[in-house]
């Protein structure tokens, strides 16, 4: 499932940056619970949300796929 794969990639990148869930959520300007659900592959993500996460991780959007 694509959303699960993207969520796993986000979690890996977050850990590489040594960010907690709350830290990344704050940097990306999204709700903490939303990031939890994204990382667990529970929700469909908007492109705008993925872009916020990519920007917070200082990577290009394509690197999430």
N, C-alpha and C positions, 0 to 999 in steps of 0.2 A: 504494500500500500504506500503510495507516494507520500501522504502526509506523515506516516510513521517514519519513513526514511528521512524526510526533511527534519522532523522533530529530533531524531537521533543525531543528525549532523549538527543541529543547533546546540544540543547538549554537549557534544564533543568539543565544539569550538568554544563554547562558554567555559568548559573546564580547562581548555588550553590557555585561556585568558585569565584563569583563576578568578572568575566572576561567580558570585552566588546567583541564585535565581533572582533574588530581589535586586541585586546590583544591575544585572543585565536588564531587567524590566524597567528600572529607573532610567538607565542610559537610553533605552529604546523608547521610552515614554509610552509604555503599555502596562496594563495591569499584571500584577504578579501571578494571579490565578490564570490569566490568559496565557502567559508564558509556560506555566506548568502544563496546561492542556495542550499547547502546541508541542512541547517536547515529548509528551506521551502519545502524540498522534491522535488525539481525541476530537480535534476540530479542523474544519477547513479554514485555511488561512487566506487572508486577503493579500494581494501583492503589496499593498501599502504597508501592511504589518511586517511582511518579510523584508521589505526595504528598510524599515526602521531598525529591525534586528541586525541586518547586514551592516548598516551604518554604525550601529553601536559596537559591533565587533570589528569595525574597520576593515571590512572585506567587501568584495563586489557581490552583488545579488546572485550572480551565476554560481558562486562558490558554495551556495547552500544546496545546490542540486547535484 
